[in-house]
Amino acid sequence: MAKKKSAETQDDLKLKVAQEASKLVKDEMVIGLGSGSTANMFIKELGKRIVDEELYIYGVPTSFDAKMLASQCGIPLVSLDQAGQIDLAVDGADEVEEGSLSLIKGGGGCHTMEKVIDYSAKEFVVLVDESKVVASLGENTPVPLEVLPFAYSTVLNTLLEMNTAPSIRVSGGKMGPVITDNGNMIIDVFTKIDEADVKEKELNNIVGVVENGIFSKCDKVLVGNDSKKVKVLKK
Ligand SMILES: O=C(CO)[C@H](O)[C@H](O)COP(=O)(O)O
C-alpha cells in the first residue's frame, strides 16, 4: 500500500515560497525586503545566494527587524532615498483575495514602510502559504491602521461613526499600546471591503491615519501548498 504523504507544516510551505522567490533575484538588482516570518525566510535565502554566487545586490528593508536580519545575513543595505529604483520587492501578507490579488498586511505593524517600498518597486511579489488565500478580503482579518498617537481618540470616534468596532493594538509583554517603527499606534478594525482600492483610500482619508494595511495592488502571489510546485497567482 502506498505510504500516505505527510502534510507539510506551515513553515515548510513558507520556506518553499521563499526559496522560489529567491530565484527571481538577479545580479545588480535593488530588492525591497519585506517583514514577517515568511519574508524573513526569503531574506535568509537571499543571504545564502549572496555568499554562494557572489551576487552584487542591495536590499531596502521595510522594518527595523528586516534591517537587522538582512545585516546578519550579509545583505548590503541602502536607504530608500539612496536606492533609486527598486527592481523587486518581496513581502508576506496576512490575507490575499484570490480573484483581485488585493491584500491585508500589517500583522507585524510594518505596513506603512512596506507599502512605500512595495508600491514603488518595478515588481511586487507576495509570499504566502495557502491558508492566507481567501475568497473575500477582510472577513476574518482586521485591517490595521497606523495612527498618530496624538490623534488616536478622533480616529477611534470616526471609526465608531462608520459602525465598526476598532481596537487599539496592545503588546503581549509590555503594558500600553504597540508602537510602530515610526513611533505611531496601531488601530485594528474589521470593516467590509467591497472594493479594496476604494476602501484603501477611504481609510487613509481619516485625519490622523498615516497608512492602512489594505494593499489593493501587487503583481504576483506565490502560494505554498502541498503540491511540489509553488502555485503562482497573477491578475
Ligand atoms: O505585513 C506584515 C508585517 O507587517 C507581514 O508580512 C504579514 O503579517 C505576514 O507575516 P507572516 O509571514 O509572519 O505570516
PDBQT file of the ligand as one rigid body, heavy atoms in Angstrom, charges set to zero:
ROOT
HETATM    1  O1  LIG A 301       2.531  42.576   6.852  1.00  0.00    +0.000 OA
HETATM    2  C1  LIG A 301       3.343  42.027   7.556  1.00  0.00    +0.000 C 
HETATM    3  C2  LIG A 301       4.050  42.694   8.670  1.00  0.00    +0.000 C 
HETATM    4  O2  LIG A 301       3.572  43.989   8.867  1.00  0.00    +0.000 OA
HETATM    5  C3  LIG A 301       3.671  40.587   7.311  1.00  0.00    +0.000 C 
HETATM    6  O3  LIG A 301       4.188  40.474   6.021  1.00  0.00    +0.000 OA
HETATM    7  C4  LIG A 301       2.413  39.772   7.482  1.00  0.00    +0.000 C 
HETATM    8  O4  LIG A 301       1.914  39.987   8.793  1.00  0.00    +0.000 OA
HETATM    9  C5  LIG A 301       2.672  38.276   7.256  1.00  0.00    +0.000 C 
HETATM   10  O5  LIG A 301       3.535  37.793   8.238  1.00  0.00    +0.000 OA
HETATM   11  P1  LIG A 301       3.975  36.272   8.312  1.00  0.00    +0.000 P 
HETATM   12  O6  LIG A 301       4.787  35.990   7.094  1.00  0.00    +0.000 OA
HETATM   13  O7  LIG A 301       4.763  36.171   9.589  1.00  0.00    +0.000 OA
HETATM   14  O8  LIG A 301       2.724  35.435   8.359  1.00  0.00    +0.000 OA
ENDROOT
TORSDOF 0
